[in-house]
Amino acid sequence: MAGRPKKIVAINGSERDGNTADVLAYAAGIAFRRGVEFETIHLRDIDMMRCGPCGDCNDRVVRCVQTDDVPGVVDKMIEADAIIYAAPVHGFGTSSLMQTFIERAGVGYLRFDRPLSNKVAGIVALARRYSAGEVWAQLMANALLNRMIVVGAGFPATVHALHKGDAAFDEEGLINVGRQVERMIDMIELLDDYRELTGRDDILPPPERNEREGLAWNAARERM
């Protein structure tokens, strides 16, 4: 709310302490200069199970019953003003850690009420050379699915790097990351001004609880 410190939570989907972490450290420096808190959650450091064998994800209307660190990460995202998804390209696609997190968080915690609605979103993809656009697009689709606000900042924030430290030499990539972070903070401040001026917190209120609401099949399952 108005007056409290603003915060960005970044999700680092890399298995290594490498270029993705370096780029997020660069982004954090920009946020700190703007007076915004920045926390990076490294998925490699948390306890995260894969989706289990229960198979009831399409039937449940409550949170996942797996006991690991994912719900704690989701809660931090819900409390933040903005989210950055950052992942490297592995095997021409999104790193396995980020893919697992998207599946666990999305199916297990985020789809019931879309609690990330109207959070400001940013996407960063890293690649040696190929498929950065594909990974960026997948993460962007996830942000849009969760009804987040994406602020255009020019070229996508994709950074080219191979060995640790190489990201520092992709000047254009880092410029694009910086533009994105600046625009995200501008939007955070704009939304905060709106709340203060209007006294309202229902920014872009969704017409329904989630995308399944009103579908005959889903309604039948919820009555069971």
Salt bridges, closest charged atoms under 4 A:
GLU15 OE1 - HIS90 ND1 3.24
ASP17 OD1 - ARG44 NH2 3.79
ASP22 OD1 - LYS164 NZ 3.56
GLU39 OE1 - LYS7 NZ 2.80
GLU39 OE2 - LYS76 NZ 2.64
ASP56 OD1 - ARG60 NE 3.08
ASP59 OD1 - ARG221 NH2 3.32
ASP68 OD2 - ARG104 NH1 2.51
ASP75 OD1 - ARG63 NH2 2.74
ASP81 OD1 - ARG4 NH2 2.75
ASP113 OD1 - ARG209 NE 2.63
GLU182 OE1 - ARG34 NH1 2.45
ASP186 OD1 - ARG34 NH2 2.79
GLU189 OE1 - ARG34 NH2 3.35
ASP192 OD1 - LYS6 NZ 3.02
ASP201 OD1 - ARG195 NE 2.63
ASP202 OD1 - ARG200 NE 2.92
GLU208 OE2 - ARG147 NH2 2.98
GLU211 OE1 - ARG114 NH2 2.75
GLU211 OE2 - ARG147 NH2 3.26
GLU222 OE2 - ARG209 NH1 3.91
